Structures are given as structure tokens and as C-alpha cells.
């Protein structure tokens, strides 16, 4: 009877030992199958933390550690991706452009990411210096004294001037969106064109005029004198003074 009891105890010990071995081996298999990863998480305030996790999905790892991504933050890799080989998760602040793009997208506007980013692309300012032509004016001087027949004579040819203008120009996506003039410098003044209107009738006081002499009316004499003075570079005031002096001499004054 005692021998039978001893055999039963021995059998029970063997069974218990076998069960313990099975449990230990199963735990070992489960431990091997579920490997733990050491993942470094960097928050947007640059705080770093290292966690042990069996998860590989970024969103799952963040949720297990009670980390919430705010609207103005982004995570790398993305939440729907798995951790990369470096086992790092980094949370950073979005740029102003990315925040605006997100707002527009949430409003339901149908647009591509490129077009949205293009609308909020950086504005570049440049200083540009451009030389521009200054148009000349045409001045007409009438010395015909009311003659019915007149003709035009160019006393002085016109010439464009030159100015140097400095602009501040704004570009977005290489397209000019604004131009503001900052300064202006006159490099060369324009020269006005002078056209003289004179009588086209020439009268003769002598049937046999002196060779080289000018014949005609007083107005024609004055026109001829003006032309010759202009040819020598005289100004209007000098020419007028000469004509007045000549008239006084003719009157004997």
C-alpha cells in the first residue's frame, strides 16, 4: 500500500515537472516571437524620450505613450507608416504655408498640393535699375505774320533724353506681382524739336537783284536773320535783341 502511494507521488511530481517545462518553453517561444523595440521620440519642443514597445506602427506607438499630434504639428514618419530602421519618431511644428494649405484643404476646395503650395510660395524682392528714354517735345514758332501761304522749316532736330529709374520689384513663382519706383536720376536732358512756320511768298524789290542778296518782305528778312543766328547757336533772346536793334536803325533811331 505504501509502495503504491509512493508511485503515485512520483507520477504526480513528473507530471508537475512536465507542465512547468511546457509553460517555460511556451513563454520562451512567446518572448522570442514578440521582440521589443527601443524607439526614440522627439517632441516639437525638442524634448526626447525613449520607449520600449513591441509595436511598429507610428500611430500605435504614440497612442500607447499618450502622445497627441496637434493641428500645427507633423510627425515623421507619418502616423500611418511604420518606424524606420533608425527607430526614431520626430514631431515638429508645421510652417505657416503648411498650416494654410491644411485649412484650404479642409474647406473642401478641390486643388492639388502643388497648386496650394504655389499660392503660398515665398515672395522675393529685387532692386532693379532700368534706363528709360525721355521723349522730346516739338515746339512750333510762327513768324509768317498771317501770310496765306506758309511753309515749315525744322530749325532744330529733337533728341530723346535718358533717365535712370530704380524700382523695388516683388516676384512670386518667378512672376512679377508688384513694382514700386524708389528713385529717378536724369542722365541726359531731352532736346526739343523746333519747327518754324514762315511765309512762302518771296517778293522782289528789284528786277535785277544783287547777287547773293536776300529779297522779300520784312517778315522774310527777319526769318532769314533768325535762321542764320540759329545756325550760329544764338538763343531766342539774342535774336530778338538783334532784330529790335535792326528795326531801330532802320527807323533812324
SULJO-V113109 format. One record per run of one state. SS is the DSSP state (H for helix, E for strand, L for the rest). FROM is the first residue (numbers start at 0). LEN is the number of residues. If there is no record, write none. Layout:
ss->SS from->FROM len->LEN
ss->SS from->FROM len->LEN
This chain:
ss->L from->0 len->1
ss->H from->1 len->32
ss->L from->33 len->3
ss->E from->36 len->6
ss->L from->42 len->5
ss->E from->47 len->6
ss->L from->53 len->3
ss->E from->56 len->1
ss->H from->57 len->7
ss->L from->64 len->8
ss->E from->72 len->4
ss->L from->76 len->5
ss->E from->81 len->1
ss->L from->82 len->5
ss->E from->87 len->6
ss->L from->93 len->2
ss->H from->95 len->11
ss->L from->106 len->6
ss->H from->112 len->7
ss->L from->119 len->3
ss->E from->122 len->12
ss->L from->134 len->3
ss->E from->137 len->5
ss->L from->142 len->7
ss->E from->149 len->7
ss->L from->156 len->2
ss->E from->158 len->1
ss->L from->159 len->1
ss->E from->160 len->12
ss->L from->172 len->2
ss->E from->174 len->14
ss->L from->188 len->2
ss->E from->190 len->1
ss->L from->191 len->1
ss->E from->192 len->7
ss->L from->199 len->18
ss->H from->217 len->14
ss->L from->231 len->4
ss->H from->235 len->15
ss->L from->250 len->3
